[in-house]
């Protein structure tokens, strides 16, 4: 998924706004959403997991 205007508000609020955007609302404030992170980077979850050296279901 290419970077779209949907991510622009999160990026306009600095680093804290970006982190708020990445947080997984269901898992709690200390957990970042790998799906949102991969969307912002325009890569799929498999690629993100490979670059992080973890299994994609971890």
Helices and strands as residue ranges (DSSP letters): H 5-12, H 14-22, H 34-41, H 45-52
